[in-house]
Amino acid sequence: MDIPHTISGLRKAGLTQAQIGSAVGLKQTSISDMEAGKAGVKRPSYAVVSGLQQLAQLHGVATEPASESSAEPSS
């Protein structure tokens, strides 16, 4: 899971950092740091990863960026 990508996607889906934080048990400032890639991204807790996955699924948000190689057909 790409945490900054997932959080950005959730924000584009209309959630605030505070709402995301509340859903996964973190403060808004922690979500802000994670979205910016500053903290909590390398070793997030299972609860945070699970909560973000559930939110992403609920809101139809990708948890990984689309790779360029999969965007184009193979030759």
C-alpha positions in Angstrom: 0.0 0.0 0.0 1.2 3.5 -0.9 0.0 5.4 2.1 0.5 9.0 0.8 -1.2 8.0 -2.5 -4.1 6.4 -0.6 -4.6 9.4 1.7 -4.4 11.8 -1.3 -7.0 9.6 -3.1 -9.3 9.7 0.0 -9.0 13.5 0.2 -9.9 13.7 -3.5 -12.9 11.6 -2.7 -14.0 14.3 -0.3 -12.7 13.2 3.1 -10.8 15.6 5.3 -7.6 14.6 7.1 -9.5 14.8 10.4 -12.1 12.4 9.1 -9.5 10.0 7.9 -7.6 10.3 11.2 -10.8 9.6 13.1 -11.5 6.5 11.1 -8.0 5.0 11.6 -7.4 6.2 15.2 -4.9 9.0 14.5 -4.8 12.8 14.8 -5.2 15.0 11.8 -1.6 16.1 12.1 -0.4 12.5 11.8 -2.5 12.0 8.7 -1.0 15.3 7.3 2.5 14.0 8.0 1.7 10.6 6.4 0.2 12.3 3.3 3.4 14.4 2.9 5.5 11.3 3.4 7.2 12.7 6.5 6.3 10.1 9.2 4.5 6.8 9.8 4.8 5.7 6.2 7.6 3.2 6.5 6.3 1.2 9.5 2.6 2.0 10.0 0.6 -0.1 12.5 -1.6 -2.9 11.2 -4.7 -0.9 12.5 -3.7 2.1 10.3 -3.1 0.1 7.2 -6.3 -1.9 7.7 -8.3 1.2 8.3 -7.0 2.9 5.2 -7.6 -0.2 3.1 -11.2 -0.3 4.4 -11.7 3.4 3.7 -10.2 3.1 0.2 -12.4 0.2 -0.6 -15.5 2.0 0.7 -14.8 5.1 -1.4 -13.4 3.4 -4.5 -9.9 4.7 -4.1 -6.8 2.9 -5.4 -4.1 2.1 -2.7 -1.3 2.1 -5.3 -0.6 4.5 -8.2 -1.3 3.1 -11.6 2.0 1.9 -13.1 2.9 3.3 -16.5 3.7 -0.2 -17.8 0.1 -1.4 -17.1 -1.4 1.6 -18.7 -0.2 0.7 -22.1 -0.8 -2.5 -24.0 2.1 -4.9 -24.4 3.7 -5.3 -27.8 
